[in-house]
Amino acid sequence: MSVVRCRMVVSGRVQGVFYRDSCRAVAERLGVRGTVRNQADGGVEVVAEGERDQVDEFLNWCREGPPRARVTGMTITDEPPQAERSFRIVY
């Protein structure tokens, strides 16, 4: 399998609903590496790197988010892999 990397910007009610912490937990469970951070405009930026099937499953979760979130949009940009070692919340 090959490693892929993508950057997502998730919009909707995604701040103040445990999106980042839930995102980290799901990424760790799936073996996805990268980062998640809040944006000033109310969105959340997620960088995901891993095997294609793991990243695809993670993307599907990101489209829904945790129970209190309401995702209304998501843009995805593919990027070259950068050998991330873990998944972390960036403050």
PDB file of N, CA, C and O in Angstrom:
ATOM      1  N   MET A   1       0.840  -1.185   0.000  1.00  0.00           N
ATOM      2  CA  MET A   1       0.000   0.000   0.000  1.00  0.00           C
ATOM      3  C   MET A   1       0.884   1.247   0.000  1.00  0.00           C
ATOM      4  O   MET A   1       2.037   1.210   0.429  1.00  0.00           O
ATOM      5  N   SER A   2       0.332   2.320  -0.477  1.00  0.00           N
ATOM      6  CA  SER A   2       1.095   3.560  -0.516  1.00  0.00           C
ATOM      7  C   SER A   2       0.540   4.565   0.485  1.00  0.00           C
ATOM      8  O   SER A   2      -0.648   4.562   0.807  1.00  0.00           O
ATOM      9  N   VAL A   3       1.414   5.404   0.956  1.00  0.00           N
ATOM     10  CA  VAL A   3       1.031   6.437   1.914  1.00  0.00           C
ATOM     11  C   VAL A   3       0.500   7.643   1.149  1.00  0.00           C
ATOM     12  O   VAL A   3       1.083   8.066   0.150  1.00  0.00           O
ATOM     13  N   VAL A   4      -0.620   8.193   1.633  1.00  0.00           N
ATOM     14  CA  VAL A   4      -1.222   9.397   1.057  1.00  0.00           C
ATOM     15  C   VAL A   4      -1.359  10.444   2.150  1.00  0.00           C
ATOM     16  O   VAL A   4      -1.315  10.138   3.342  1.00  0.00           O
ATOM     17  N   ARG A   5      -1.526  11.680   1.715  1.00  0.00           N
ATOM     18  CA  ARG A   5      -1.698  12.794   2.656  1.00  0.00           C
ATOM     19  C   ARG A   5      -2.714  13.754   2.060  1.00  0.00           C
ATOM     20  O   ARG A   5      -2.694  14.031   0.861  1.00  0.00           O
ATOM     21  N   CYS A   6      -3.603  14.258   2.907  1.00  0.00           N
ATOM     22  CA  CYS A   6      -4.542  15.277   2.446  1.00  0.00           C
ATOM     23  C   CYS A   6      -4.783  16.292   3.552  1.00  0.00           C
ATOM     24  O   CYS A   6      -4.629  16.004   4.738  1.00  0.00           O
ATOM     25  N   ARG A   7      -5.161  17.479   3.128  1.00  0.00           N
ATOM     26  CA  ARG A   7      -5.509  18.574   4.032  1.00  0.00           C
ATOM     27  C   ARG A   7      -6.986  18.865   3.828  1.00  0.00           C
ATOM     28  O   ARG A   7      -7.440  19.049   2.699  1.00  0.00           O
ATOM     29  N   MET A   8      -7.739  18.907   4.929  1.00  0.00           N
ATOM     30  CA  MET A   8      -9.168  19.180   4.875  1.00  0.00           C
ATOM     31  C   MET A   8      -9.482  20.423   5.681  1.00  0.00           C
ATOM     32  O   MET A   8      -8.877  20.672   6.724  1.00  0.00           O
ATOM     33  N   VAL A   9     -10.415  21.187   5.199  1.00  0.00           N
ATOM     34  CA  VAL A   9     -10.969  22.280   5.981  1.00  0.00           C
ATOM     35  C   VAL A   9     -12.445  21.951   6.164  1.00  0.00           C
ATOM     36  O   VAL A   9     -13.202  21.865   5.197  1.00  0.00           O
ATOM     37  N   VAL A  10     -12.836  21.769   7.413  1.00  0.00           N
ATOM     38  CA  VAL A  10     -14.186  21.348   7.757  1.00  0.00           C
ATOM     39  C   VAL A  10     -14.937  22.563   8.288  1.00  0.00           C
ATOM     40  O   VAL A  10     -14.430  23.292   9.142  1.00  0.00           O
ATOM     41  N   SER A  11     -16.146  22.776   7.778  1.00  0.00           N
ATOM     42  CA  SER A  11     -16.942  23.919   8.226  1.00  0.00           C
ATOM     43  C   SER A  11     -18.270  23.442   8.802  1.00  0.00           C
ATOM     44  O   SER A  11     -18.691  22.304   8.593  1.00  0.00           O
ATOM     45  N   GLY A  12     -18.908  24.338   9.524  1.00  0.00           N
ATOM     46  CA  GLY A  12     -20.170  24.030  10.195  1.00  0.00           C
ATOM     47  C   GLY A  12     -20.006  24.264  11.682  1.00  0.00           C
ATOM     48  O   GLY A  12     -19.191  25.084  12.104  1.00  0.00           O
ATOM     49  N   ARG A  13     -20.784  23.538  12.482  1.00  0.00           N
ATOM     50  CA  ARG A  13     -20.626  23.634  13.940  1.00  0.00           C
ATOM     51  C   ARG A  13     -19.589  22.588  14.341  1.00  0.00           C
ATOM     52  O   ARG A  13     -19.923  21.455  14.687  1.00  0.00           O
ATOM     53  N   VAL A  14     -18.316  23.003  14.284  1.00  0.00           N
ATOM     54  CA  VAL A  14     -17.220  22.065  14.524  1.00  0.00           C
ATOM     55  C   VAL A  14     -16.256  22.550  15.609  1.00  0.00           C
ATOM     56  O   VAL A  14     -15.278  21.867  15.915  1.00  0.00           O
ATOM     57  N   GLN A  15     -16.519  23.704  16.184  1.00  0.00           N
ATOM     58  CA  GLN A  15     -15.727  24.168  17.321  1.00  0.00           C
ATOM     59  C   GLN A  15     -16.626  24.165  18.554  1.00  0.00           C
ATOM     60  O   GLN A  15     -17.809  24.496  18.481  1.00  0.00           O
ATOM     61  N   GLY A  16     -16.036  23.783  19.691  1.00  0.00           N
ATOM     62  CA  GLY A  16     -16.794  23.736  20.934  1.00  0.00           C
ATOM     63  C   GLY A  16     -17.658  22.494  21.064  1.00  0.00           C
ATOM     64  O   GLY A  16     -18.538  22.443  21.924  1.00  0.00           O
ATOM     65  N   VAL A  17     -17.423  21.490  20.223  1.00  0.00           N
ATOM     66  CA  VAL A  17     -18.209  20.251  20.252  1.00  0.00           C
ATOM     67  C   VAL A  17     -17.307  19.016  20.329  1.00  0.00           C
ATOM     68  O   VAL A  17     -17.734  17.911  19.992  1.00  0.00           O
ATOM     69  N   PHE A  18     -16.067  19.204  20.771  1.00  0.00           N
ATOM     70  CA  PHE A  18     -15.079  18.131  20.922  1.00  0.00           C
ATOM     71  C   PHE A  18     -14.652  17.517  19.578  1.00  0.00           C
ATOM     72  O   PHE A  18     -14.259  16.352  19.524  1.00  0.00           O
ATOM     73  N   TYR A  19     -14.731  18.305  18.500  1.00  0.00           N
ATOM     74  CA  TYR A  19     -14.331  17.804  17.188  1.00  0.00           C
ATOM     75  C   TYR A  19     -12.843  17.442  17.176  1.00  0.00           C
ATOM     76  O   TYR A  19     -12.472  16.357  16.727  1.00  0.00           O
ATOM     77  N   ARG A  20     -11.992  18.346  17.668  1.00  0.00           N
ATOM     78  CA  ARG A  20     -10.550  18.085  17.619  1.00  0.00           C
ATOM     79  C   ARG A  20     -10.161  16.862  18.432  1.00  0.00           C
ATOM     80  O   ARG A  20      -9.419  16.010  17.943  1.00  0.00           O
ATOM     81  N   ASP A  21     -10.644  16.759  19.656  1.00  0.00           N
ATOM     82  CA  ASP A  21     -10.271  15.636  20.507  1.00  0.00           C
ATOM     83  C   ASP A  21     -10.822  14.320  19.949  1.00  0.00           C
ATOM     84  O   ASP A  21     -10.133  13.300  19.963  1.00  0.00           O
ATOM     85  N   SER A  22     -12.054  14.348  19.463  1.00  0.00           N
ATOM     86  CA  SER A  22     -12.633  13.150  18.853  1.00  0.00           C
ATOM     87  C   SER A  22     -11.869  12.769  17.596  1.00  0.00           C
ATOM     88  O   SER A  22     -11.644  11.588  17.334  1.00  0.00           O
ATOM     89  N   CYS A  23     -11.472  13.763  16.823  1.00  0.00           N
ATOM     90  CA  CYS A  23     -10.705  13.556  15.599  1.00  0.00           C
ATOM     91  C   CYS A  23      -9.383  12.855  15.922  1.00  0.00           C
ATOM     92  O   CYS A  23      -8.996  11.905  15.242  1.00  0.00           O
ATOM     93  N   ARG A  24      -8.705  13.323  16.948  1.00  0.00           N
ATOM     94  CA  ARG A  24      -7.441  12.704  17.365  1.00  0.00           C
ATOM     95  C   ARG A  24      -7.654  11.249  17.777  1.00  0.00           C
ATOM     96  O   ARG A  24      -6.873  10.375  17.400  1.00  0.00           O
ATOM     97  N   ALA A  25      -8.697  10.989  18.541  1.00  0.00           N
ATOM     98  CA  ALA A  25      -8.962   9.624  19.003  1.00  0.00           C
ATOM     99  C   ALA A  25      -9.249   8.686  17.824  1.00  0.00           C
ATOM    100  O   ALA A  25      -8.749   7.561  17.795  1.00  0.00           O
ATOM    101  N   VAL A  26     -10.044   9.138  16.861  1.00  0.00           N
ATOM    102  CA  VAL A  26     -10.365   8.314  15.696  1.00  0.00           C
ATOM    103  C   VAL A  26      -9.106   8.090  14.852  1.00  0.00           C
ATOM    104  O   VAL A  26      -8.855   6.975  14.395  1.00  0.00           O
ATOM    105  N   ALA A  27      -8.324   9.138  14.649  1.00  0.00           N
ATOM    106  CA  ALA A  27      -7.090   9.019  13.871  1.00  0.00           C
ATOM    107  C   ALA A  27      -6.149   8.000  14.517  1.00  0.00           C
ATOM    108  O   ALA A  27      -5.571   7.163  13.824  1.00  0.00           O
ATOM    109  N   GLU A  28      -5.998   8.067  15.819  1.00  0.00           N
ATOM    110  CA  GLU A  28      -5.116   7.123  16.514  1.00  0.00           C
ATOM    111  C   GLU A  28      -5.636   5.697  16.389  1.00  0.00           C
ATOM    112  O   GLU A  28      -4.854   4.765  16.204  1.00  0.00           O
ATOM    113  N   ARG A  29      -6.946   5.523  16.488  1.00  0.00           N
ATOM    114  CA  ARG A  29      -7.536   4.186  16.360  1.00  0.00           C
ATOM    115  C   ARG A  29      -7.292   3.605  14.968  1.00  0.00           C
ATOM    116  O   ARG A  29      -7.050   2.407  14.820  1.00  0.00           O
ATOM    117  N   LEU A  30      -7.360   4.473  13.942  1.00  0.00           N
ATOM    118  CA  LEU A  30      -7.200   4.021  12.561  1.00  0.00           C
ATOM    119  C   LEU A  30      -5.740   3.978  12.097  1.00  0.00           C
ATOM    120  O   LEU A  30      -5.454   3.456  11.020  1.00  0.00           O
ATOM    121  N   GLY A  31      -4.828   4.511  12.886  1.00  0.00           N
ATOM    122  CA  GLY A  31      -3.425   4.554  12.491  1.00  0.00           C
ATOM    123  C   GLY A  31      -3.100   5.694  11.538  1.00  0.00           C
ATOM    124  O   GLY A  31      -2.124   5.628  10.791  1.00  0.00           O
ATOM    125  N   VAL A  32      -3.920   6.738  11.567  1.00  0.00           N
ATOM    126  CA  VAL A  32      -3.694   7.925  10.725  1.00  0.00           C
ATOM    127  C   VAL A  32      -2.836   8.910  11.503  1.00  0.00           C
ATOM    128  O   VAL A  32      -3.017   9.085  12.708  1.00  0.00           O
ATOM    129  N   ARG A  33      -1.905   9.552  10.815  1.00  0.00           N
ATOM    130  CA  ARG A  33      -1.031  10.540  11.441  1.00  0.00           C
ATOM    131  C   ARG A  33      -1.342  11.911  10.866  1.00  0.00           C
ATOM    132  O   ARG A  33      -1.887  12.014   9.767  1.00  0.00           O
ATOM    133  N   GLY A  34      -0.996  12.976  11.606  1.00  0.00           N
ATOM    134  CA  GLY A  34      -1.220  14.333  11.113  1.00  0.00           C
ATOM    135  C   GLY A  34      -1.551  15.295  12.228  1.00  0.00           C
ATOM    136  O   GLY A  34      -1.064  15.160  13.350  1.00  0.00           O
ATOM    137  N   THR A  35      -2.391  16.277  11.908  1.00  0.00           N
ATOM    138  CA  THR A  35      -2.731  17.323  12.869  1.00  0.00           C
ATOM    139  C   THR A  35      -4.190  17.747  12.703  1.00  0.00           C
ATOM    140  O   THR A  35      -4.819  17.500  11.674  1.00  0.00           O
ATOM    141  N   VAL A  36      -4.702  18.392  13.745  1.00  0.00           N
ATOM    142  CA  VAL A  36      -6.010  19.038  13.689  1.00  0.00           C
ATOM    143  C   VAL A  36      -5.897  20.352  14.457  1.00  0.00           C
ATOM    144  O   VAL A  36      -5.269  20.409  15.514  1.00  0.00           O
ATOM    145  N   ARG A  37      -6.509  21.407  13.921  1.00  0.00           N
ATOM    146  CA  ARG A  37      -6.459  22.717  14.594  1.00  0.00           C
ATOM    147  C   ARG A  37      -7.701  23.520  14.268  1.00  0.00           C
ATOM    148  O   ARG A  37      -8.279  23.383  13.190  1.00  0.00           O
ATOM    149  N   ASN A  38      -8.106  24.361  15.209  1.00  0.00           N
ATOM    150  CA  ASN A  38      -9.186  25.311  14.965  1.00  0.00           C
ATOM    151  C   ASN A  38      -8.676  26.427  14.076  1.00  0.00           C
ATOM    152  O   ASN A  38      -7.494  26.767  14.104  1.00  0.00           O
ATOM    153  N   GLN A  39      -9.579  26.998  13.284  1.00  0.00           N
ATOM    154  CA  GLN A  39      -9.261  28.166  12.477  1.00  0.00           C
ATOM    155  C   GLN A  39     -10.033  29.359  13.015  1.00  0.00           C
ATOM    156  O   GLN A  39     -11.075  29.201  13.651  1.00  0.00           O
ATOM    157  N   ALA A  40      -9.521  30.541  12.758  1.00  0.00           N
ATOM    158  CA  ALA A  40     -10.145  31.767  13.265  1.00  0.00           C
ATOM    159  C   ALA A  40     -11.562  31.960  12.726  1.00  0.00           C
ATOM    160  O   ALA A  40     -12.386  32.599  13.381  1.00  0.00           O
ATOM    161  N   ASP A  41     -11.856  31.422  11.550  1.00  0.00           N
ATOM    162  CA  ASP A  41     -13.178  31.607  10.937  1.00  0.00           C
ATOM    163  C   ASP A  41     -14.233  30.631  11.449  1.00  0.00           C
ATOM    164  O   ASP A  41     -15.366  30.641  10.968  1.00  0.00           O
ATOM    165  N   GLY A  42     -13.872  29.781  12.426  1.00  0.00           N
ATOM    166  CA  GLY A  42     -14.822  28.827  12.989  1.00  0.00           C
ATOM    167  C   GLY A  42     -14.707  27.428  12.415  1.00  0.00           C
ATOM    168  O   GLY A  42     -15.371  26.509  12.895  1.00  0.00           O
ATOM    169  N   GLY A  43     -13.886  27.251  11.409  1.00  0.00           N
ATOM    170  CA  GLY A  43     -13.673  25.932  10.816  1.00  0.00           C
ATOM    171  C   GLY A  43     -12.582  25.174  11.534  1.00  0.00           C
ATOM    172  O   GLY A  43     -11.976  25.677  12.480  1.00  0.00           O
ATOM    173  N   VAL A  44     -12.338  23.966  11.080  1.00  0.00           N
ATOM    174  CA  VAL A  44     -11.272  23.130  11.615  1.00  0.00           C
ATOM    175  C   VAL A  44     -10.445  22.627  10.442  1.00  0.00           C
ATOM    176  O   VAL A  44     -10.988  22.152   9.444  1.00  0.00           O
ATOM    177  N   GLU A  45      -9.116  22.735  10.570  1.00  0.00           N
ATOM    178  CA  GLU A  45      -8.205  22.216   9.554  1.00  0.00           C
ATOM    179  C   GLU A  45      -7.651  20.880  10.034  1.00  0.00           C
ATOM    180  O   GLU A  45      -7.170  20.765  11.161  1.00  0.00           O
ATOM    181  N   VAL A  46      -7.724  19.880   9.174  1.00  0.00           N
ATOM    182  CA  VAL A  46      -7.244  18.544   9.497  1.00  0.00           C
ATOM    183  C   VAL A  46      -6.249  18.114   8.423  1.00  0.00           C
ATOM    184  O   VAL A  46      -6.530  18.219   7.229  1.00  0.00           O
ATOM    185  N   VAL A  47      -5.095  17.635   8.849  1.00  0.00           N
ATOM    186  CA  VAL A  47      -4.119  17.037   7.942  1.00  0.00           C
ATOM    187  C   VAL A  47      -4.045  15.564   8.299  1.00  0.00           C
ATOM    188  O   VAL A  47      -3.810  15.210   9.455  1.00  0.00           O
ATOM    189  N   ALA A  48      -4.247  14.701   7.302  1.00  0.00           N
ATOM    190  CA  ALA A  48      -4.265  13.262   7.545  1.00  0.00           C
ATOM    191  C   ALA A  48      -3.287  12.571   6.613  1.00  0.00           C
ATOM    192  O   ALA A  48      -3.243  12.851   5.415  1.00  0.00           O
ATOM    193  N   GLU A  49      -2.500  11.661   7.182  1.00  0.00           N
ATOM    194  CA  GLU A  49      -1.511  10.920   6.411  1.00  0.00           C
ATOM    195  C   GLU A  49      -1.532   9.467   6.849  1.00  0.00           C
ATOM    196  O   GLU A  49      -1.571   9.168   8.043  1.00  0.00           O
ATOM    197  N   GLY A  50      -1.506   8.563   5.873  1.00  0.00           N
ATOM    198  CA  GLY A  50      -1.505   7.139   6.186  1.00  0.00           C
ATOM    199  C   GLY A  50      -1.814   6.328   4.948  1.00  0.00           C
ATOM    200  O   GLY A  50      -1.795   6.848   3.832  1.00  0.00           O
ATOM    201  N   GLU A  51      -2.099   5.056   5.146  1.00  0.00           N
ATOM    202  CA  GLU A  51      -2.497   4.187   4.039  1.00  0.00           C
ATOM    203  C   GLU A  51      -3.842   4.666   3.491  1.00  0.00           C
ATOM    204  O   GLU A  51      -4.679   5.169   4.240  1.00  0.00           O
ATOM    205  N   ARG A  52      -4.044   4.509   2.187  1.00  0.00           N
ATOM    206  CA  ARG A  52      -5.252   5.032   1.525  1.00  0.00           C
ATOM    207  C   ARG A  52      -6.542   4.593   2.215  1.00  0.00           C
ATOM    208  O   ARG A  52      -7.416   5.428   2.450  1.00  0.00           O
ATOM    209  N   ASP A  53      -6.689   3.308   2.545  1.00  0.00           N
ATOM    210  CA  ASP A  53      -7.934   2.848   3.147  1.00  0.00           C
ATOM    211  C   ASP A  53      -8.151   3.452   4.534  1.00  0.00           C
ATOM    212  O   ASP A  53      -9.285   3.752   4.908  1.00  0.00           O
ATOM    213  N   GLN A  54      -7.073   3.633   5.300  1.00  0.00           N
ATOM    214  CA  GLN A  54      -7.188   4.259   6.620  1.00  0.00           C
ATOM    215  C   GLN A  54      -7.604   5.719   6.486  1.00  0.00           C
ATOM    216  O   GLN A  54      -8.487   6.183   7.207  1.00  0.00           O
ATOM    217  N   VAL A  55      -6.975   6.441   5.571  1.00  0.00           N
ATOM    218  CA  VAL A  55      -7.296   7.857   5.372  1.00  0.00           C
ATOM    219  C   VAL A  55      -8.724   8.006   4.848  1.00  0.00           C
ATOM    220  O   VAL A  55      -9.436   8.919   5.265  1.00  0.00           O
ATOM    221  N   ASP A  56      -9.153   7.129   3.945  1.00  0.00           N
ATOM    222  CA  ASP A  56     -10.531   7.194   3.438  1.00  0.00           C
ATOM    223  C   ASP A  56     -11.543   6.991   4.556  1.00  0.00           C
ATOM    224  O   ASP A  56     -12.541   7.709   4.626  1.00  0.00           O
ATOM    225  N   GLU A  57     -11.295   6.021   5.430  1.00  0.00           N
ATOM    226  CA  GLU A  57     -12.206   5.790   6.557  1.00  0.00           C
ATOM    227  C   GLU A  57     -12.221   7.007   7.489  1.00  0.00           C
ATOM    228  O   GLU A  57     -13.273   7.404   7.990  1.00  0.00           O
ATOM    229  N   PHE A  58     -11.055   7.585   7.710  1.00  0.00           N
ATOM    230  CA  PHE A  58     -10.950   8.780   8.544  1.00  0.00           C
ATOM    231  C   PHE A  58     -11.717   9.945   7.915  1.00  0.00           C
ATOM    232  O   PHE A  58     -12.429  10.665   8.615  1.00  0.00           O
ATOM    233  N   LEU A  59     -11.579  10.135   6.599  1.00  0.00           N
ATOM    234  CA  LEU A  59     -12.318  11.196   5.899  1.00  0.00           C
ATOM    235  C   LEU A  59     -13.818  11.011   6.065  1.00  0.00           C
ATOM    236  O   LEU A  59     -14.547  11.983   6.266  1.00  0.00           O
ATOM    237  N   ASN A  60     -14.279   9.782   5.982  1.00  0.00           N
ATOM    238  CA  ASN A  60     -15.711   9.523   6.176  1.00  0.00           C
ATOM    239  C   ASN A  60     -16.156   9.944   7.566  1.00  0.00           C
ATOM    240  O   ASN A  60     -17.233  10.519   7.727  1.00  0.00           O
ATOM    241  N   TRP A  61     -15.328   9.661   8.580  1.00  0.00           N
ATOM    242  CA  TRP A  61     -15.675  10.098   9.934  1.00  0.00           C
ATOM    243  C   TRP A  61     -15.700  11.627  10.004  1.00  0.00           C
ATOM    244  O   TRP A  61     -16.610  12.205  10.598  1.00  0.00           O
ATOM    245  N   CYS A  62     -14.705  12.281   9.398  1.00  0.00           N
ATOM    246  CA  CYS A  62     -14.619  13.747   9.441  1.00  0.00           C
ATOM    247  C   CYS A  62     -15.842  14.411   8.822  1.00  0.00           C
ATOM    248  O   CYS A  62     -16.212  15.510   9.235  1.00  0.00           O
ATOM    249  N   ARG A  63     -16.472  13.780   7.854  1.00  0.00           N
ATOM    250  CA  ARG A  63     -17.679  14.335   7.224  1.00  0.00           C
ATOM    251  C   ARG A  63     -18.856  14.402   8.201  1.00  0.00           C
ATOM    252  O   ARG A  63     -19.772  15.204   8.021  1.00  0.00           O
ATOM    253  N   GLU A  64     -18.826  13.555   9.234  1.00  0.00           N
ATOM    254  CA  GLU A  64     -19.887  13.530  10.245  1.00  0.00           C
ATOM    255  C   GLU A  64     -19.434  14.182  11.551  1.00  0.00           C
ATOM    256  O   GLU A  64     -20.158  14.991  12.130  1.00  0.00           O
ATOM    257  N   GLY A  65     -18.238  13.828  12.010  1.00  0.00           N
ATOM    258  CA  GLY A  65     -17.715  14.346  13.267  1.00  0.00           C
ATOM    259  C   GLY A  65     -18.381  13.700  14.461  1.00  0.00           C
ATOM    260  O   GLY A  65     -19.127  12.730  14.319  1.00  0.00           O
ATOM    261  N   PRO A  66     -18.110  14.241  15.644  1.00  0.00           N
ATOM    262  CA  PRO A  66     -18.702  13.708  16.871  1.00  0.00           C
ATOM    263  C   PRO A  66     -20.192  14.053  16.937  1.00  0.00           C
ATOM    264  O   PRO A  66     -20.675  14.854  16.137  1.00  0.00           O
ATOM    265  N   PRO A  67     -20.922  13.458  17.881  1.00  0.00           N
ATOM    266  CA  PRO A  67     -22.379  13.629  17.930  1.00  0.00           C
ATOM    267  C   PRO A  67     -22.875  15.078  17.959  1.00  0.00           C
ATOM    268  O   PRO A  67     -23.898  15.373  17.341  1.00  0.00           O
ATOM    269  N   ARG A  68     -22.195  15.980  18.646  1.00  0.00           N
ATOM    270  CA  ARG A  68     -22.685  17.362  18.761  1.00  0.00           C
ATOM    271  C   ARG A  68     -22.298  18.245  17.579  1.00  0.00           C
ATOM    272  O   ARG A  68     -22.770  19.378  17.479  1.00  0.00           O
ATOM    273  N   ALA A  69     -21.457  17.754  16.693  1.00  0.00           N
ATOM    274  CA  ALA A  69     -21.026  18.546  15.536  1.00  0.00           C
ATOM    275  C   ALA A  69     -22.084  18.499  14.432  1.00  0.00           C
ATOM    276  O   ALA A  69     -22.897  17.578  14.358  1.00  0.00           O
ATOM    277  N   ARG A  70     -22.044  19.521  13.582  1.00  0.00           N
ATOM    278  CA  ARG A  70     -22.860  19.519  12.369  1.00  0.00           C
ATOM    279  C   ARG A  70     -21.973  20.023  11.236  1.00  0.00           C
ATOM    280  O   ARG A  70     -21.776  21.228  11.083  1.00  0.00           O
ATOM    281  N   VAL A  71     -21.450  19.114  10.459  1.00  0.00           N
ATOM    282  CA  VAL A  71     -20.560  19.453   9.352  1.00  0.00           C
ATOM    283  C   VAL A  71     -21.415  19.879   8.168  1.00  0.00           C
ATOM    284  O   VAL A  71     -22.305  19.148   7.732  1.00  0.00           O
ATOM    285  N   THR A  72     -21.131  21.084   7.648  1.00  0.00           N
ATOM    286  CA  THR A  72     -21.888  21.587   6.501  1.00  0.00           C
ATOM    287  C   THR A  72     -21.040  21.660   5.236  1.00  0.00           C
ATOM    288  O   THR A  72     -21.571  21.868   4.145  1.00  0.00           O
ATOM    289  N   GLY A  73     -19.732  21.491   5.373  1.00  0.00           N
ATOM    290  CA  GLY A  73     -18.869  21.522   4.197  1.00  0.00           C
ATOM    291  C   GLY A  73     -17.487  21.013   4.525  1.00  0.00           C
ATOM    292  O   GLY A  73     -17.047  21.051   5.674  1.00  0.00           O
ATOM    293  N   MET A  74     -16.805  20.532   3.490  1.00  0.00           N
ATOM    294  CA  MET A  74     -15.444  20.066   3.674  1.00  0.00           C
ATOM    295  C   MET A  74     -14.724  20.150   2.333  1.00  0.00           C
ATOM    296  O   MET A  74     -15.188  19.610   1.328  1.00  0.00           O
ATOM    297  N   THR A  75     -13.584  20.836   2.334  1.00  0.00           N
ATOM    298  CA  THR A  75     -12.736  20.862   1.144  1.00  0.00           C
ATOM    299  C   THR A  75     -11.528  19.984   1.417  1.00  0.00           C
ATOM    300  O   THR A  75     -10.998  19.968   2.527  1.00  0.00           O
ATOM    301  N   ILE A  76     -11.099  19.257   0.401  1.00  0.00           N
ATOM    302  CA  ILE A  76      -9.993  18.314   0.549  1.00  0.00           C
ATOM    303  C   ILE A  76      -8.963  18.602  -0.530  1.00  0.00           C
ATOM    304  O   ILE A  76      -9.294  18.725  -1.709  1.00  0.00           O
ATOM    305  N   THR A  77      -7.702  18.708  -0.108  1.00  0.00           N
ATOM    306  CA  THR A  77      -6.595  18.926  -1.028  1.00  0.00           C
ATOM    307  C   THR A  77      -5.553  17.843  -0.783  1.00  0.00           C
ATOM    308  O   THR A  77      -5.108  17.653   0.348  1.00  0.00           O
ATOM    309  N   ASP A  78      -5.163  17.132  -1.841  1.00  0.00           N
ATOM    310  CA  ASP A  78      -4.094  16.133  -1.719  1.00  0.00           C
ATOM    311  C   ASP A  78      -2.746  16.833  -1.645  1.00  0.00           C
ATOM    312  O   ASP A  78      -2.528  17.858  -2.291  1.00  0.00           O
ATOM    313  N   GLU A  79      -1.848  16.270  -0.853  1.00  0.00           N
ATOM    314  CA  GLU A  79      -0.496  16.808  -0.679  1.00  0.00           C
ATOM    315  C   GLU A  79       0.506  15.668  -0.707  1.00  0.00           C
ATOM    316  O   GLU A  79       0.127  14.514  -0.507  1.00  0.00           O
ATOM    317  N   PRO A  80       1.767  15.961  -0.949  1.00  0.00           N
ATOM    318  CA  PRO A  80       2.793  14.908  -0.859  1.00  0.00           C
ATOM    319  C   PRO A  80       2.982  14.475   0.601  1.00  0.00           C
ATOM    320  O   PRO A  80       2.992  15.327   1.489  1.00  0.00           O
ATOM    321  N   PRO A  81       3.130  13.191   0.865  1.00  0.00           N
ATOM    322  CA  PRO A  81       3.370  12.715   2.232  1.00  0.00           C
ATOM    323  C   PRO A  81       4.626  13.357   2.837  1.00  0.00           C
ATOM    324  O   PRO A  81       5.594  13.639   2.130  1.00  0.00           O
ATOM    325  N   GLN A  82       4.590  13.583   4.158  1.00  0.00           N
ATOM    326  CA  GLN A  82       5.716  14.218   4.849  1.00  0.00           C
ATOM    327  C   GLN A  82       6.205  13.398   6.035  1.00  0.00           C
ATOM    328  O   GLN A  82       6.857  13.933   6.931  1.00  0.00           O
ATOM    329  N   ALA A  83       5.899  12.114   6.048  1.00  0.00           N
ATOM    330  CA  ALA A  83       6.391  11.203   7.097  1.00  0.00           C
ATOM    331  C   ALA A  83       5.998  11.649   8.503  1.00  0.00           C
ATOM    332  O   ALA A  83       6.829  11.675   9.411  1.00  0.00           O
ATOM    333  N   GLU A  84       4.721  11.999   8.674  1.00  0.00           N
ATOM    334  CA  GLU A  84       4.216  12.316  10.017  1.00  0.00           C
ATOM    335  C   GLU A  84       4.423  11.110  10.916  1.00  0.00           C
ATOM    336  O   GLU A  84       4.361   9.969  10.459  1.00  0.00           O
ATOM    337  N   ARG A  85       4.668  11.364  12.199  1.00  0.00           N
ATOM    338  CA  ARG A  85       4.932  10.263  13.132  1.00  0.00           C
ATOM    339  C   ARG A  85       3.778   9.996  14.083  1.00  0.00           C
ATOM    340  O   ARG A  85       3.705   8.914  14.665  1.00  0.00           O
ATOM    341  N   SER A  86       2.867  10.960  14.256  1.00  0.00           N
ATOM    342  CA  SER A  86       1.768  10.809  15.195  1.00  0.00           C
ATOM    343  C   SER A  86       0.629  11.723  14.750  1.00  0.00           C
ATOM    344  O   SER A  86       0.746  12.442  13.758  1.00  0.00           O
ATOM    345  N   PHE A  87      -0.472  11.684  15.497  1.00  0.00           N
ATOM    346  CA  PHE A  87      -1.565  12.609  15.248  1.00  0.00           C
ATOM    347  C   PHE A  87      -1.683  13.497  16.483  1.00  0.00           C
ATOM    348  O   PHE A  87      -1.754  13.004  17.609  1.00  0.00           O
ATOM    349  N   ARG A  88      -1.702  14.804  16.262  1.00  0.00           N
ATOM    350  CA  ARG A  88      -1.723  15.717  17.405  1.00  0.00           C
ATOM    351  C   ARG A  88      -2.644  16.908  17.160  1.00  0.00           C
ATOM    352  O   ARG A  88      -2.895  17.313  16.025  1.00  0.00           O
ATOM    353  N   ILE A  89      -3.132  17.450  18.266  1.00  0.00           N
ATOM    354  CA  ILE A  89      -3.913  18.666  18.240  1.00  0.00           C
ATOM    355  C   ILE A  89      -2.936  19.839  18.287  1.00  0.00           C
ATOM    356  O   ILE A  89      -2.047  19.872  19.139  1.00  0.00           O
ATOM    357  N   VAL A  90      -3.094  20.789  17.386  1.00  0.00           N
ATOM    358  CA  VAL A  90      -2.247  21.977  17.346  1.00  0.00           C
ATOM    359  C   VAL A  90      -3.061  23.129  17.913  1.00  0.00           C
ATOM    360  O   VAL A  90      -4.175  23.394  17.462  1.00  0.00           O
ATOM    361  N   TYR A  91      -2.496  23.814  18.908  1.00  0.00           N
ATOM    362  CA  TYR A  91      -3.207  24.936  19.546  1.00  0.00           C
ATOM    363  C   TYR A  91      -2.685  26.258  19.045  1.00  0.00           C
ATOM    364  O   TYR A  91      -3.163  27.311  19.469  1.00  0.00           O
TER     365      TYR A  91
END
